[in-house]
Amino acid sequence: MKPSDRKGNGVGKTPKKEAENKPVSSPDRAVGGGAVKKVADLLTSVNNGTYRVESKKVADKIVKDAVRDIRSRLR
């Protein structure tokens, strides 16, 4: 979504459906043994409320994607 497509500033607003504290379901099908464990660990962390986002990784990815997008527009 482009920033120009957004309504309002979105700060502190969460849609009601997302705000409900429902546990995330297990995937119906998983690929590979390592992936199953990783997904299970993530689901456990999310459901327990202990999952933490690594903000530096998120910020790095946002900047990397923005730079790639700008460079592609300049070509």
KAVENVEN-V468381 format. One record per pair of residues at least 6 apart in sequence whose C-alpha atoms are under 7 Angstrom apart, sorted by the first residue. I is the first residue (numbers start at 1). J is the second residue. D is the distance in whole Angstrom. If there is no record, write none. Layout:
[[I & J & D] [I & J & D]]
This chain:
[[23 & 47 & 5] [24 & 43 & 6] [24 & 47 & 6] [30 & 36 & 6] [45 & 51 & 5]]
